[in-house]
Structures are given as structure tokens and as C-alpha cells.
Amino acid sequence: MAIADKIRKVWRAKEVRNSIIYVLVMLVVFRIGAHIPIPGVDAGNLQQFFAQNQVLGLLNLFSGGGLENVSLMMLGLGPYITSSIIFQLLVMIVPRLEELQKDGDVGRQKITKYTRIATIPLAMLQGYGFITLLQRQSAGGSQLIGNMDALSMITALIAVTAGTLFLMWIGELISEKNIGNGISLLIFAGIISALPSTVQQMALVFDQSQVYNLLLLLAIGLITVFGIVVITEGQRNIPISYARQVRGNTLYGGMSNHLPLRVNQGGVIPIIFAISVMLFPPMMAQFLVRASSPWLANFAQNIIEWFNNTTIYGITYFIMVVAFTFFYSAVTFRPEEIAENLQKQGAFIPGIRPGNSTSDYLQKVVNRINLTGSLFLGLIAVLPLMVESLTGFNSLIIGGTSLLIIVSVVIEIIKQIEARLSVREYDSY
């Protein structure tokens, strides 16, 4: 009943209702674009190929099936996300960008502009790599993509780059409506859109002997969702006290507050980092497997076989996710700046001396939190492999990474809608 009341409140709030309808229209436009293929593609062979490749299958999931269809939006938002990650790292390294970051909205707008510009060459490069890789693959005795002349390749690269820029624009338009993050919503829509076909495939191959495996799959899915909610919402509250100060005849300070440190600070970004790194060696090996040098060709073939081994791939993937979780936290979390800001505000952590002692304490706490968060993300990343070995079902949709994105986006949407409704009710008074 409470849920029905909230839905009615949302529908009665005209500005919220219009924002939701606008976002849904943009998602429909995205889905239409994901099904407009470039010429010379065998869709049936592509589906078989992506079903057998975990990493490319996950990337295809993020692109909403655009990569599998080799559509105008085959790259999804991958180049834009890569560009954003690069500039997040450069802000910590390049003094000029660090100054822009501290300049407020004007500086952040310039960094966003640079991020958009850098997306173009990254999309061209990534598009060329994927098209060339798919040209060298075969399934069912035929090539996935036919050979292209120079003009056809240039046309295809311009088309997929334009598709990425169009998606980037749609994502920003969605973000302006304050109904969730536009980039996350597009990835969310891509994952949800693959759910009907996945259920259909499972229904076609299902027989009564798989009942227990299906029940086990559903139980693992429910437990995973519960764990994701707990970890996503989990945080460590560091108590903060403010020193009392006398200014004239007025006493200031003496209050207490807390500094929230989230268990999963990186969200799904460490997994995206790990996927990018895991994708690079086998992709390069595909280019080198036909090298004229025998030792280089053998080395490339060994790399491909090594990454096709599920156990080795799973262990490497897990280690990568854990390592990138700590790396991302080290780049984005700056305990020295937090300690300095607290000291300037006359605030301190009870029992901890201001300055370096506070910085060391915060770093120690974050490292402990990251251990839990990184192990959880690593488990989430390899969960599809474990579920497939236990149940025999290909579970990219019901896998950990997909559920992590779905649950995180749903929580964010609910929070933003509730915040807008609260502001509206407050204004009505």
C-alpha cells in the first residue's frame, strides 16, 4: 500500500512525472540505435561468439547488445568512461588540471570539455580494434565480419564514433533531469534489455532435471542482491568534534558530527578497470597469432589459451578487481586534504591528534574498509563463472556485476525521486 501511495505521489508531481517520461523516451531512442547494424555482419554467428566469451559478453552487456549487433552504438559509453577515468587520474598528477578541479564549476566544466574531446580518438581507436578483432574471428565456418576496404572501414569508424558521442549526449540530457545518473541509466537499460532473451534461452533448453539448478540460481541471485544492498549502503562513520571558539560574546563550535566512509567507494569502476586490462592481452594476441615469427605466434596462442582457461581467468580477474579497488581508492581518497580541512575548521577526531596523525588514522581505516569492499567486488566479478560451473546456466544477466549495476542504479533513482518529492512538499508549505 505504501508503494502504491508513493507511485501516486510521483505521478501527481508534474515536474517529476515529466522528467521520468523524458528519461524513458531517451532510453527508447538508445535501444533503437543499438539495433541499427553496420553492413557486412552475420548476426547469428556473432551471438554464438559472444555467448562463448565472458569478457566480450560482459562488454556487450554494457553496450546493450550494440557490440553483438555491431551496431552504430557498438562501443556503448566505453570510450567516454575510459576518457573520464584517464582524466580522473590526470587530475591527481598534472598540476594544471588539479588547479582546474579546485576552481569550482568553471574548472570542472573545462575538464568535462577535455573529457568529451578525448572521447573521439579513443572511440576511433577502440572501434578499429573491435572491428579488426571480429574480422579475424569465425563461427560456424564463416567470418563474423566480412573484409572491408579503406572507405568502408573509415565509414564504419565514423558511424560508431558518432554513436558513442550521441550516447554521451543522451546521458548528459538524462542527468539534467535529476532522475539518476545518465551514464549509469544507459548501462542499466542495456542490461535490462537483455533479460527477456536470456529468460527465453533458458526456457528453451530447460528440462525437469534442471529444476534444482534453477532454484539454486534464483537463491544465489537473491542472496547476491541482499549482499549488494548491504555493501552499497554500508559505511563507517568517523566521529568528528568541533572545538569551542569564543568570538566577542558569542560561543561557537562544541558540536559533533561524523565523516562517512563508504565500504564500496569505487562502485563498479574497479570492475570496469579490470575488464579493460583483461581484454587487452587476448585482443593483442589475436593480432599477433598470425605473425610471421613462429615464437611470437606461439606466444600469442598461449596467451589466448591461458585466458580461455576458466580457472586461471577467474583467479586473475579476482586479483585485478581487488588491486584496482585499492588503486582507485588511493587515487580518489586524499586523507591529507581531509585532515587539513578538518584542522582549518577547528574540527578533530576524538582521541586523534590533528594533522599527520589524523591523516594516518583515516588511511588506516580506509585500508581496512577497502579490504572488505575489494573482496566483495572480486567475488561479485567472478560470480558468473562460479554460478555457471555450479548450475550450468550462462548467468551474465543474473551475474554479480549486472546485479551490482542494477541494484545501485535503482537505489540512486529512488533516492533522487524521494529527494525531489521532499523538496516539493517542503515548498508547498
N, C-alpha and C positions, 0 to 999 in steps of 0.2 A: 504493500500500500504506500509505503514511504517512497519507493522508487517511482510509482505512478504519479505521486504528488510532485516530485522533482521534475519529471518529464513535462508535466503540465506547466510548471513554473518556467521551464526553459522555453516551451512553445509560446507562452504568453508574453515573454520578454522579446519584443520585436527585434531589437538590435542583435540579441544573441541568436534568435531564430534565423535571421537573415545571414549572419556570419556562418552558421552551420550549413545552410543551403549553399552558400557561395563555396565553401570548402568542398562539399560533396560534388558540386559541378566541376571544380578543378580536378578532383580525383577521377571523375569520369573522363575528362579530357586526357589525363595521363594514361588511363587504361586503353583508350582508343589509340593513342600514339604508340603504345607498347605492342600493338598488333599490326603495324604497318611495316612489312619487311623490306629490306633492300633486295635487289634482284639476284638471282642465281643461288637460291637457298633450298636445300632439301629439309623441310621441317621435321619429317618423320625420323630421319637419321639423327638430326640434332637432338631431339627429345631423348633418344636412346643414349646418345653420347653423354649428355648432361646428367642423366639418371645414374650413370656409372662413375661419375667423377664428383667426389664430395666437395672439393674446393670450388670448382666451377659451378656446381649445382647450388652452392650457397650464394655465390655471386649472382647467379641467375635469379635466385630468390629475391635478393636485394633489388634487382632491376625490374622486378615484377614480371618476369618471363621475357623481358625485352632481349636479353642476351641469347636465350634459347631460340627465339624467333629471328635473331639477327635483325632487329627492327631499328627504326630511327632512334629509339631510346635504349639501344642495347647496352650502353655504358651506364645507364642509370645516372646516379649522382656520384659515382665513384671518383671521377676526376675532380669534382668540386670538393668532395670530402678530403681527398688527398691534398689538394691545394690548401684547404683550411688547416689541416694537420701540419703541413710544411710551415705555414706562416705562424702557427702557434709555437712551433719550435724556434723559428727565426726571431720571434719577439723576445725570447729568452737569451738569444745570442747576439743579435745585431742591436747596438745601442740606439740607432736612429729609430728602429721600429719599436723599441722599448719606450722611447720618449713619446712616440705617437700613441701608444697604448695608454700612457698616463695623461694624455691631453683631453681625455673625455670622449664625448660623442664625435667630435670633429676628427680626432685621431683614429678612432675605431672605424669611422666611415672610410678613411683613406686606406686602412688595412683591408677592409672589405673590398674596396675597389681593386687593390692589388691582387687579392684572392681570386676575384672574378676574372681578371686578365690572365692570371697564371693557369686558370682552368682550361683555356683554349688550347695551348700547346700540349698540356697533359692529356686532354681528350683526343687530340690528333695522334699522339704517340700511343696511347692505350688502345685506341681504335685500330690502328695499324697492327699492333701486336696481336690483338684478339682475332682480327680477320685473317692475318697470316697464319696464326696457330690453327684456326679452324680449317683453313685451306689444306693444311698438311695432315689433317685427320681424316679418317674414313670410317664408315659404319655401314654394315650391310653390303660391303663390296663396292661402295661408291663414295666419292668425295662429299664431305659435308658442305663445302662451298666450292663452286667451280672457279677456275683460274680467271683472274681479272687483268685487263690491260691497264696501262697507267691512268688513262682517263677515267675508267670505271672505278679504280681504287681511289683516285682523288675525289670523285663524286661521292663515293660511299663515305669517305672520311669527313667531307664537308657536311654530309647529311647527319652522321652520328654525332658530330661535334655540335651541330645546331640543335639536335635533340637534347643533348646534355644541358646546353645553355637555356633551352626552353624549359626544361625541368627545373633548373636552378631558379629561373624567373617565377615559375609557378610556386615553388617552395617559399620564396620570399613573399609572394602575394598572400599565401596561406598564413604565414607567420604574422602578417599585419592584422589579421582578423582576431588574433589572440584566442584561437581555438587549438592550442597545441603548437609545437614546432613544425614548420612546413616540411623540412627535410625528413624528420622522423615520421611524419604522417605519410609521406610518399613511400618510404620504405615499408611502413606498416601496411599501406594499401597493396603494395606488391606482394607481401607475404600472405595477406588475407585472400587476395585474388587467386592464389594457387591452391587454396584449401579445397574448393569443390572438386577439382580434377584429381587431387590426391585422394580424397574420400572415394571418388568414383573408381580409381585404380585399385584401391584396397578392396572395394566391394566386388570388383570383377574377379580378383584372384582369391577371394575369401572362401574357405570351406569350414565345416564344423570342427575339424581338428585344430583350427587356429583360434578357437574361442578363448582359451586360457591366455594365449599370447596377446590377443586383442585387449582382454581385461587387464593384463599386466601393463600394456602400453598406455591405457587410459589411466591406470593408477599412477604410473610414473609421471604422466603429464600433469595430473592433479597435484602430486607432491612437488613437482618442479615449480608449478605456478605458486604454490604456497611459499616455497623457499625463496622465489624471486621477489614476492611481495615483502617478505620479512627482511631480506637483504637490501632491497631497493629503498625501503622506508627506514631501515636501521641506521642509527647514528650514535656517536659518542659525544655527549655534551660535556665540554670542558668548563668548569665554573669560572666566572670572571667577576672580580670585585673592583669597584671604583673607589679610589682614595677620597676622603673628605677634604674639601678645599673651602676656605673662607675668603669671600670676596666682598669687601665692605662689611655690611651687617648681615650678609646672606651666606648660608652654608650650602655648598654644592657637593654632589657625589654621595658616597656612602651606599650606593645601590649595588645590587648583584644581578648578574646576567649569565649567559652561557655562550660558548663558542661551539656551534655544531660541526662535527666532523663526520661525514657520511662514510659508511662502510664500503660502499661501491662508488668511489669518487669518479672513476673513469667511465662508468656506464658500459656501453658496448664498444667504445673506442679501442680498448686494448685488443678485443677480438678482431676488429677491422684491421688494426695494425698487423696482427699475427697472420690474418688471411693474406694480406698483401705480401708479406715476406715469404709465406709458404707457397704462394703462387709463382713467385719469381724463378726459383731454381728449376722446377719442371717445365716452365714455359721456355726458359732459355735452353734447356736440354732438348726440347722439341726442335729448336732451330739448329742445334749442333749435331743431332743424331745422324744427319746425312752429310757430315763433314768428310772431307777427303782424307783427313788424317785418321788412321784406324784407332789409335789410342784415345783421341778426342771423341770419336763416335762411340766407342765402348764406354768411356766415362759418362757421356750423356745418357746412354742406355741404362747404365747402372743407377744414375740419378732418378730416371723415370721409374725404374723397378722399385727403387728404395721408397719413393713417395707413394707408389701403388700398394705397398705393404701396409695393411690397416693398422697393425700394432705399432710399427715404427712411426707411421704418420700420426697416430693418436698421441703417442708419447711426446713427439716433437711439437705437435700443436699445443698440447697442455703446457709444456715448458715455455713455449713462446708467449702464450697468453699470460702466464704468471709473471714472466720477465717484463713484458710490456706494461702490465698493470703497475709495477713498481716504477718503471721508467716514466710513464705518463704522470704518475703522482709526483715524481721528483721534478718534472718539468713545470707542472701547473701549480703545485703547492709550495709556497715560499714561506717557511716558518720564520726566517729572518725579518721579512717585511711585516708579518703579523705581529711579532714580538716588538718591533719598532713602533708600529701603530698603537699597540696597547700602551706602550710606555709614554707615547706622546699624549694619549688620552687620560693618563693618570690611572690606568687600569692594570691589574695584575692577576695572576693565577694564585690562589691561596696556597701558601707553603712553597712557592717557587719564586726565586729572585728574578726581578725584571732583567731584560737584556738577553745575553747569551744563554743563561740558564733556562729562560722561558723558551727560546728557540730550540735548544737541545731537547727539552721536555716534549714540545709539540712534535718534533721529528720522531722521537721515540714512540709516542702514542700513535702517530700516523703509520709508522712501520708495522706496529702490531695490528692495527686495523687493516692495513693492506694485505697482511698475511691471510686473514680470513677472506677478504674480498677477492684476492687473486686466486686462491684455491677454489673459491666458489665459481668464479668466472671460468677458470680452467676446466672444472667439472662440467659446467654448462656447455662449453665449447665442444668437448668430446662426447657429450651425452648422446647425440645421434648415432655415433659409432657403437657405443655400448648397447643402446636400445636395439639397433639393427642386429647385433650379434645375439641378443637375448630373444628377440621376438621374430626376427626375420623380416620386419617391416622397414621400408625406407622411410625414415622419420625426420626429414629435414623440416617439415612444417611443424611437427609436434616436438622437434628438437629444441635443445636448450636456448640456442641463440635466437631462434624465431620467437619462442615464448618470452624471452627476456625483452625483446623489442616490443612485442605486442603488449605485455603487461605494463612496461614502462610508459609507453605512449598512452595507454588507456588511463593510467593513474594521472599523467600530466594533463590530459584533456579534462578529466573530471575536476581536478584542482582548479584549472583555469576557468571552467564554466561556473563552478561554485564561487570563485572569487568575483567574477563579473556579476553574478546574481546578488552576492552580498553587497557590492558597491551600489547596485541598482536599488536594493531595498533601503540602504542607508540614505541614498539621495532622495528617495520618496518621502522620507520623514522631514 
